[in-house]
Amino acid sequence: MTQSTNKPETQLAHTFLVVHSLTLETTFYSSVLGLPLGNRVDMGNHILQYVENGTPAILEFIEYQDGRTLPDHPDQEFRHHLAFAVNDIERTLLNAESAVEHS
């Protein structure tokens, strides 16, 4: 596949989801789908769980200790998101500006 010279190389870096229960999520992804669990990090008011999927793009789950799960909660530091890695940030920003101007 040939890439256009005005488009940067882009890869999915990670998928980040806020969940009700890390136990339920990790059981499904590891036991049912067979994906290996990565690090679990206790950040105080929330816990992060990394799940490997055989690609550089990892799954990240977060469980807030106070039970909040809505991505629009006003005090929520992290929200559902996808993250991408690009090899040419300047070109990516120019493409984004151009797309906004032409929309």
MARDO-453836 format. One record per atom (N, C-alpha, C, O): residue number from 1; residue in one letter; z, y negated, x. Coordinates in nm, 4 decimals, always signed. Layout:
N
  num  residu        zz        yy        xx
  NUM       a         Z         Y         X
...
% end
This chain:
103
  num  residu        zz        yy        xx
    1       m   +0.0000   +0.1170   +0.0842
    1       m   +0.0000   +0.0000   +0.0000
    1       m   +0.0000   -0.1242   +0.0894
    1       m   +0.0866   -0.1384   +0.1757
    2       t   -0.0939   -0.2114   +0.0695
    2       t   -0.1052   -0.3329   +0.1492
    2       t   -0.0274   -0.4452   +0.0835
    2       t   -0.0414   -0.4696   -0.0363
    3       q   +0.0540   -0.5130   +0.1614
    3       q   +0.1304   -0.6248   +0.1080
    3       q   +0.0540   -0.7546   +0.1262
    3       q   -0.0150   -0.7746   +0.2262
    4       s   +0.0676   -0.8423   +0.0281
    4       s   +0.0079   -0.9750   +0.0379
    4       s   +0.0787   -1.0517   +0.1491
    4       s   +0.1990   -1.0354   +0.1693
    5       t   +0.0040   -1.1356   +0.2212
    5       t   +0.0641   -1.2103   +0.3316
    5       t   +0.1602   -1.3184   +0.2838
    5       t   +0.2416   -1.3663   +0.3627
    6       n   +0.1532   -1.3584   +0.1560
    6       n   +0.2438   -1.4628   +0.1087
    6       n   +0.3667   -1.4056   +0.0384
    6       n   +0.4459   -1.4814   -0.0174
    7       k   +0.3839   -1.2750   +0.0400
    7       k   +0.5013   -1.2137   -0.0221
    7       k   +0.5862   -1.1470   +0.0850
    7       k   +0.5340   -1.0723   +0.1677
    8       p   +0.7161   -1.1730   +0.0844
    8       p   +0.8044   -1.1090   +0.1828
    8       p   +0.8282   -0.9630   +0.1469
    8       p   +0.8102   -0.9223   +0.0321
    9       e   +0.8683   -0.8857   +0.2455
    9       e   +0.9099   -0.7482   +0.2198
    9       e   +1.0482   -0.7534   +0.1547
    9       e   +1.1398   -0.8174   +0.2065
   10       t   +1.0619   -0.6865   +0.0426
   10       t   +1.1863   -0.6923   -0.0344
   10       t   +1.2355   -0.5516   -0.0628
   10       t   +1.1569   -0.4630   -0.0962
   11       q   +1.3666   -0.5310   -0.0493
   11       q   +1.4291   -0.4033   -0.0808
   11       q   +1.5552   -0.4274   -0.1613
   11       q   +1.6250   -0.5269   -0.1422
   12       l   +1.5832   -0.3345   -0.2519
   12       l   +1.7090   -0.3408   -0.3251
   12       l   +1.8222   -0.3120   -0.2282
   12       l   +1.8201   -0.2099   -0.1593
   13       a   +1.9211   -0.4006   -0.2218
   13       a   +2.0347   -0.3831   -0.1303
   13       a   +2.1497   -0.3088   -0.1977
   13       a   +2.2054   -0.2150   -0.1407
   14       h   +2.1852   -0.3512   -0.3194
   14       h   +2.2889   -0.2797   -0.3937
   14       h   +2.2863   -0.3171   -0.5413
   14       h   +2.2303   -0.4192   -0.5813
   15       t   +2.3485   -0.2312   -0.6202
   15       t   +2.3714   -0.2564   -0.7620
   15       t   +2.5214   -0.2622   -0.7812
   15       t   +2.5930   -0.1739   -0.7341
   16       f   +2.5702   -0.3637   -0.8490
   16       f   +2.7139   -0.3897   -0.8620
   16       f   +2.7491   -0.3944   -1.0101
   16       f   +2.6938   -0.4754   -1.0844
   17       l   +2.8408   -0.3079   -1.0536
   17       l   +2.8796   -0.3018   -1.1941
   17       l   +3.0310   -0.3072   -1.2098
   17       l   +3.1044   -0.2431   -1.1346
   18       v   +3.0766   -0.3834   -1.3074
   18       v   +3.2176   -0.3856   -1.3455
   18       v   +3.2374   -0.2724   -1.4460
   18       v   +3.1622   -0.2616   -1.5429
   19       v   +3.3391   -0.1874   -1.4234
   19       v   +3.3600   -0.0694   -1.5080
   19       v   +3.5026   -0.0648   -1.5623
   19       v   +3.5930   -0.1291   -1.5089
   20       h   +3.5209   +0.0122   -1.6693
   20       h   +3.6540   +0.0313   -1.7283
   20       h   +3.7408   +0.1213   -1.6405
   20       h   +3.8604   +0.0974   -1.6238
   21       s   +3.6776   +0.2265   -1.5842
   21       s   +3.7546   +0.3266   -1.5106
   21       s   +3.6760   +0.3793   -1.3908
   21       s   +3.5718   +0.4428   -1.4069
   22       l   +3.7268   +0.3525   -1.2716
   22       l   +3.6637   +0.4081   -1.1518
   22       l   +3.6698   +0.5597   -1.1531
   22       l   +3.5783   +0.6259   -1.1040
   23       t   +3.7764   +0.6154   -1.2086
   23       t   +3.7901   +0.7611   -1.2141
   23       t   +3.6776   +0.8226   -1.2945
   23       t   +3.6158   +0.9193   -1.2500
   24       l   +3.6495   +0.7681   -1.4131
   24       l   +3.5404   +0.8213   -1.4951
   24       l   +3.4052   +0.8026   -1.4280
   24       l   +3.3230   +0.8942   -1.4272
   25       e   +3.3818   +0.6854   -1.3720
   25       e   +3.2537   +0.6584   -1.3077
   25       e   +3.2326   +0.7474   -1.1860
   25       e   +3.1256   +0.8061   -1.1698
   26       t   +3.3332   +0.7580   -1.1009
   26       t   +3.3152   +0.8377   -0.9796
   26       t   +3.3021   +0.9863   -1.0133
   26       t   +3.2293   +1.0580   -0.9446
   27       t   +3.3702   +1.0336   -1.1164
   27       t   +3.3549   +1.1727   -1.1582
   27       t   +3.2117   +1.1991   -1.2017
   27       t   +3.1526   +1.2998   -1.1628
   28       f   +3.1556   +1.1097   -1.2818
   28       f   +3.0178   +1.1274   -1.3271
   28       f   +2.9198   +1.1238   -1.2108
   28       f   +2.8392   +1.2155   -1.1950
   29       y   +2.9257   +1.0199   -1.1298
   29       y   +2.8276   +1.0040   -1.0227
   29       y   +2.8422   +1.1091   -0.9131
   29       y   +2.7422   +1.1521   -0.8555
   30       s   +2.9655   +1.1514   -0.8834
   30       s   +2.9831   +1.2505   -0.7768
   30       s   +2.9732   +1.3931   -0.8290
   30       s   +2.9049   +1.4757   -0.7685
   31       s   +3.0395   +1.4239   -0.9395
   31       s   +3.0408   +1.5620   -0.9892
   31       s   +2.9149   +1.5988   -1.0670
   31       s   +2.8613   +1.7083   -1.0498
   32       v   +2.8678   +1.5090   -1.1517
   32       v   +2.7517   +1.5392   -1.2347
   32       v   +2.6214   +1.5160   -1.1588
   32       v   +2.5331   +1.6017   -1.1593
   33       l   +2.6091   +1.4002   -1.0934
   33       l   +2.4852   +1.3672   -1.0224
   33       l   +2.4846   +1.4115   -0.8764
   33       l   +2.3793   +1.4140   -0.8126
   34       g   +2.6010   +1.4462   -0.8236
   34       g   +2.6095   +1.4950   -0.6870
   34       g   +2.5992   +1.3887   -0.5786
   34       g   +2.5700   +1.4206   -0.4634
   35       l   +2.6229   +1.2629   -0.6139
   35       l   +2.6157   +1.1555   -0.5148
   35       l   +2.7471   +1.1458   -0.4380
   35       l   +2.8540   +1.1504   -0.4988
   36       p   +2.7414   +1.1325   -0.3065
   36       p   +2.8656   +1.1241   -0.2283
   36       p   +2.9342   +0.9885   -0.2460
   36       p   +2.8697   +0.8838   -0.2536
   37       l   +3.0668   +0.9947   -0.2522
   37       l   +3.1455   +0.8724   -0.2631
   37       l   +3.1613   +0.8098   -0.1260
   37       l   +3.1822   +0.8789   -0.0263
   38       g   +3.1510   +0.6780   -0.1226
   38       g   +3.1765   +0.6038   +0.0000
   38       g   +3.3191   +0.5532   -0.0009
   38       g   +3.4070   +0.6148   -0.0614
   39       n   +3.3421   +0.4435   +0.0646
   39       n   +3.4755   +0.3847   +0.0749
   39       n   +3.5256   +0.3348   -0.0602
   39       n   +3.4479   +0.2920   -0.1455
   40       r   +3.6561   +0.3414   -0.0771
   40       r   +3.7249   +0.2780   -0.1898
   40       r   +3.8143   +0.1725   -0.1287
   40       r   +3.8937   +0.2018   -0.0393
   41       v   +3.8016   +0.0479   -0.1771
   41       v   +3.8732   -0.0636   -0.1164
   41       v   +3.9598   -0.1321   -0.2209
   41       v   +3.9088   -0.1816   -0.3214
   42       d   +4.0899   -0.1352   -0.1977
   42       d   +4.1837   -0.2038   -0.2875
   42       d   +4.1911   -0.3495   -0.2455
   42       d   +4.2361   -0.3811   -0.1354
   43       m   +4.1464   -0.4383   -0.3341
   43       m   +4.1421   -0.5813   -0.3046
   43       m   +4.2563   -0.6569   -0.3731
   43       m   +4.2521   -0.7796   -0.3823
   44       g   +4.3571   -0.5857   -0.4208
   44       g   +4.4693   -0.6513   -0.4877
   44       g   +4.4506   -0.6506   -0.6384
   44       g   +4.5045   -0.5637   -0.7069
   45       n   +4.3743   -0.7473   -0.6915
   45       n   +4.3555   -0.7526   -0.8366
   45       n   +4.2357   -0.6696   -0.8836
   45       n   +4.2089   -0.6621   -1.0035
   46       h   +4.1636   -0.6074   -0.7898
   46       h   +4.0527   -0.5202   -0.8256
   46       h   +4.0302   -0.4171   -0.7144
   46       h   +4.0704   -0.4359   -0.5996
   47       i   +3.9645   -0.3078   -0.7533
   47       i   +3.9326   -0.2011   -0.6582
   47       i   +3.7815   -0.1817   -0.6578
   47       i   +3.7185   -0.1751   -0.7634
   48       l   +3.7248   -0.1728   -0.5394
   48       l   +3.5817   -0.1457   -0.5227
   48       l   +3.5622   -0.0005   -0.4843
   48       l   +3.6371   +0.0536   -0.4030
   49       q   +3.4610   +0.0628   -0.5431
   49       q   +3.4226   +0.1987   -0.5045
   49       q   +3.2748   +0.1987   -0.4720
   49       q   +3.1927   +0.1566   -0.5535
   50       y   +3.2407   +0.2459   -0.3528
   50       y   +3.1016   +0.2546   -0.3113
   50       y   +3.0533   +0.3974   -0.3340
   50       y   +3.1251   +0.4934   -0.3060
   51       v   +2.9308   +0.4104   -0.3850
   51       v   +2.8695   +0.5405   -0.4094
   51       v   +2.7345   +0.5419   -0.3387
   51       v   +2.6505   +0.4547   -0.3612
   52       e   +2.7149   +0.6405   -0.2542
   52       e   +2.5889   +0.6538   -0.1810
   52       e   +2.4859   +0.7183   -0.2731
   52       e   +2.5217   +0.7944   -0.3630
   53       n   +2.3577   +0.6881   -0.2507
   53       n   +2.2543   +0.7497   -0.3341
   53       n   +2.1343   +0.7969   -0.2530
   53       n   +2.0264   +0.8173   -0.3086
   54       g   +2.1519   +0.8145   -0.1223
   54       g   +2.0436   +0.8641   -0.0389
   54       g   +1.9437   +0.7583   +0.0039
   54       g   +1.8437   +0.7901   +0.0682
   55       t   +1.9692   +0.6335   -0.0306
   55       t   +1.8830   +0.5227   +0.0111
   55       t   +1.9726   +0.4139   +0.0694
   55       t   +2.0948   +0.4214   +0.0564
   56       p   +1.9141   +0.3137   +0.1329
   56       p   +1.9977   +0.2032   +0.1817
   56       p   +2.0650   +0.1249   +0.0683
   56       p   +2.1638   +0.0552   +0.0917
   57       a   +2.0127   +0.1358   -0.0534
   57       a   +2.0695   +0.0624   -0.1669
   57       a   +2.1858   +0.1413   -0.2259
   57       a   +2.1659   +0.2474   -0.2850
   58       i   +2.3062   +0.0896   -0.2098
   58       i   +2.4240   +0.1607   -0.2586
   58       i   +2.4635   +0.1111   -0.3970
   58       i   +2.4244   +0.0024   -0.4394
   59       l   +2.5414   +0.1925   -0.4658
   59       l   +2.6021   +0.1532   -0.5926
   59       l   +2.7426   +0.1042   -0.5622
   59       l   +2.8149   +0.1654   -0.4836
   60       e   +2.7812   -0.0065   -0.6247
   60       e   +2.9167   -0.0597   -0.6081
   60       e   +2.9773   -0.0746   -0.7466
   60       e   +2.9193   -0.1375   -0.8351
   61       f   +3.0946   -0.0159   -0.7637
   61       f   +3.1674   -0.0286   -0.8893
   61       f   +3.2963   -0.1047   -0.8633
   61       f   +3.3581   -0.0903   -0.7578
   62       i   +3.3357   -0.1848   -0.9593
   62       i   +3.4607   -0.2598   -0.9480
   62       i   +3.5420   -0.2385   -1.0744
   62       i   +3.4894   -0.2453   -1.1855
   63       e   +3.6695   -0.2131   -1.0565
   63       e   +3.7632   -0.2027   -1.1689
   63       e   +3.8715   -0.3071   -1.1478
   63       e   +3.9429   -0.3046   -1.0475
   64       y   +3.8832   -0.3989   -1.2431
   64       y   +3.9894   -0.4987   -1.2370
   64       y   +4.1193   -0.4357   -1.2835
   64       y   +4.1204   -0.3595   -1.3802
   65       q   +4.2283   -0.4668   -1.2156
   65       q   +4.3583   -0.4083   -1.2470
   65       q   +4.4135   -0.4558   -1.3812
   65       q   +4.4977   -0.3884   -1.4405
   66       d   +4.3667   -0.5720   -1.4300
   66       d   +4.4150   -0.6220   -1.5588
   66       d   +4.3265   -0.5764   -1.6753
   66       d   +4.3468   -0.6189   -1.7890
   67       g   +4.2282   -0.4899   -1.6471
   67       g   +4.1469   -0.4308   -1.7520
   67       g   +4.0243   -0.5096   -1.7942
   67       g   +3.9488   -0.4630   -1.8796
   68       r   +4.0021   -0.6261   -1.7381
   68       r   +3.8853   -0.7033   -1.7816
   68       r   +3.7571   -0.6353   -1.7369
   68       r   +3.7468   -0.5853   -1.6249
   69       t   +3.6606   -0.6345   -1.8262
   69       t   +3.5331   -0.5702   -1.7961
   69       t   +3.4142   -0.6552   -1.8366
   69       t   +3.3012   -0.6240   -1.7990
   70       l   +3.4363   -0.7608   -1.9114
   70       l   +3.3244   -0.8434   -1.9549
   70       l   +3.2716   -0.9255   -1.8385
   70       l   +3.3494   -0.9909   -1.7691
   71       p   +3.1399   -0.9234   -1.8156
   71       p   +3.0868   -0.9975   -1.7020
   71       p   +3.0970   -1.1482   -1.7168
   71       p   +3.0753   -1.2204   -1.6195
   72       d   +3.1292   -1.1979   -1.8351
   72       d   +3.1385   -1.3431   -1.8536
   72       d   +3.2836   -1.3913   -1.8659
   72       d   +3.3078   -1.5040   -1.9089
   73       h   +3.3792   -1.3072   -1.8287
   73       h   +3.5195   -1.3460   -1.8311
   73       h   +3.5367   -1.4668   -1.7389
   73       h   +3.4923   -1.4617   -1.6241
   74       p   +3.5997   -1.5751   -1.7851
   74       p   +3.6063   -1.6980   -1.7043
   74       p   +3.6780   -1.6835   -1.5704
   74       p   +3.6488   -1.7586   -1.4774
   75       d   +3.7707   -1.5892   -1.5584
   75       d   +3.8443   -1.5723   -1.4337
   75       d   +3.7899   -1.4593   -1.3466
   75       d   +3.8509   -1.4250   -1.2453
   76       q   +3.6787   -1.4022   -1.3837
   76       q   +3.6245   -1.2875   -1.3113
   76       q   +3.5460   -1.3335   -1.1896
   76       q   +3.4471   -1.4058   -1.2019
   77       e   +3.5912   -1.2907   -1.0712
   77       e   +3.5270   -1.3325   -0.9475
   77       e   +3.3900   -1.2688   -0.9314
   77       e   +3.2979   -1.3320   -0.8796
   78       f   +3.3756   -1.1435   -0.9756
   78       f   +3.2512   -1.0701   -0.9563
   78       f   +3.1931   -1.0325   -1.0912
   78       f   +3.2667   -1.0052   -1.1860
   79       r   +3.0616   -1.0312   -1.0997
   79       r   +2.9915   -0.9968   -1.2217
   79       r   +2.8844   -0.8928   -1.1904
   79       r   +2.8486   -0.8715   -1.0745
   80       h   +2.8336   -0.8278   -1.2966
   80       h   +2.7233   -0.7339   -1.2773
   80       h   +2.6096   -0.8050   -1.2052
   80       h   +2.5774   -0.9195   -1.2373
   81       h   +2.5495   -0.7388   -1.1093
   81       h   +2.4343   -0.7992   -1.0423
   81       h   +2.3574   -0.6959   -0.9602
   81       h   +2.4080   -0.5885   -0.9279
   82       l   +2.2351   -0.7319   -0.9282
   82       l   +2.1525   -0.6594   -0.8320
   82       l   +2.1379   -0.7494   -0.7105
   82       l   +2.1248   -0.8709   -0.7250
   83       a   +2.1399   -0.6925   -0.5925
   83       a   +2.1206   -0.7715   -0.4711
   83       a   +1.9988   -0.7178   -0.3961
   83       a   +1.9789   -0.5969   -0.3848
   84       f   +1.9194   -0.8095   -0.3462
   84       f   +1.7991   -0.7730   -0.2728
   84       f   +1.8075   -0.8246   -0.1299
   84       f   +1.8675   -0.9288   -0.1039
   85       a   +1.7471   -0.7512   -0.0380
   85       a   +1.7334   -0.7943   +0.1011
   85       a   +1.5869   -0.8270   +0.1240
   85       a   +1.4989   -0.7480   +0.0896
   86       v   +1.5608   -0.9421   +0.1816
   86       v   +1.4229   -0.9822   +0.2112
   86       v   +1.4108   -1.0084   +0.3608
   86       v   +1.5072   -1.0482   +0.4261
   87       n   +1.2918   -0.9857   +0.4138
   87       n   +1.2725   -1.0059   +0.5574
   87       n   +1.2317   -1.1491   +0.5913
   87       n   +1.2261   -1.1854   +0.7088
   88       d   +1.2031   -1.2308   +0.4897
   88       d   +1.1588   -1.3679   +0.5141
   88       d   +1.2175   -1.4583   +0.4053
   88       d   +1.1532   -1.4831   +0.3034
   89       i   +1.3383   -1.5067   +0.4272
   89       i   +1.4081   -1.5854   +0.3257
   89       i   +1.3359   -1.7170   +0.2971
   89       i   +1.3323   -1.7623   +0.1827
   90       e   +1.2791   -1.7778   +0.3997
   90       e   +1.2079   -1.9047   +0.3774
   90       e   +1.0888   -1.8846   +0.2838
   90       e   +1.0690   -1.9637   +0.1916
   91       r   +1.0094   -1.7798   +0.3062
   91       r   +0.8946   -1.7493   +0.2206
   91       r   +0.9431   -1.7171   +0.0792
   91       r   +0.8809   -1.7592   -0.0184
   92       t   +1.0519   -1.6440   +0.0674
   92       t   +1.1060   -1.6091   -0.0631
   92       t   +1.1471   -1.7343   -0.1399
   92       t   +1.1203   -1.7456   -0.2595
   93       l   +1.2121   -1.8284   -0.0714
   93       l   +1.2527   -1.9530   -0.1368
   93       l   +1.1319   -2.0354   -0.1798
   93       l   +1.1324   -2.0937   -0.2882
   94       l   +1.0284   -2.0409   -0.0964
   94       l   +0.9056   -2.1113   -0.1345
   94       l   +0.8403   -2.0465   -0.2563
   94       l   +0.7939   -2.1164   -0.3464
   95       n   +0.8365   -1.9139   -0.2595
   95       n   +0.7804   -1.8431   -0.3752
   95       n   +0.8614   -1.8712   -0.5014
   95       n   +0.8046   -1.8883   -0.6093
   96       a   +0.9932   -1.8760   -0.4883
   96       a   +1.0790   -1.9045   -0.6035
   96       a   +1.0551   -2.0461   -0.6548
   96       a   +1.0437   -2.0677   -0.7754
   97       e   +1.0477   -2.1418   -0.5636
   97       e   +1.0218   -2.2798   -0.6038
   97       e   +0.8872   -2.2927   -0.6721
   97       e   +0.8753   -2.3629   -0.7725
   98       s   +0.7863   -2.2266   -0.6197
   98       s   +0.6529   -2.2284   -0.6787
   98       s   +0.6529   -2.1653   -0.8176
   98       s   +0.5893   -2.2167   -0.9097
   99       a   +0.7240   -2.0545   -0.8323
   99       a   +0.7303   -1.9880   -0.9619
   99       a   +0.7968   -2.0758   -1.0666
   99       a   +0.7531   -2.0791   -1.1817
  100       v   +0.9035   -2.1480   -1.0274
  100       v   +0.9727   -2.2374   -1.1203
  100       v   +0.8825   -2.3541   -1.1591
  100       v   +0.8785   -2.3936   -1.2756
  101       e   +0.8110   -2.4087   -1.0627
  101       e   +0.7209   -2.5205   -1.0895
  101       e   +0.6087   -2.4827   -1.1858
  101       e   +0.5623   -2.5659   -1.2637
  102       h   +0.5655   -2.3571   -1.1802
  102       h   +0.4534   -2.3123   -1.2623
  102       h   +0.4959   -2.2410   -1.3896
  102       h   +0.4118   -2.1838   -1.4591
  103       s   +0.6231   -2.2432   -1.4210
  103       s   +0.6676   -2.1736   -1.5427
  103       s   +0.6791   -2.2668   -1.6600
  103       s   +0.7153   -2.2240   -1.7696
% end
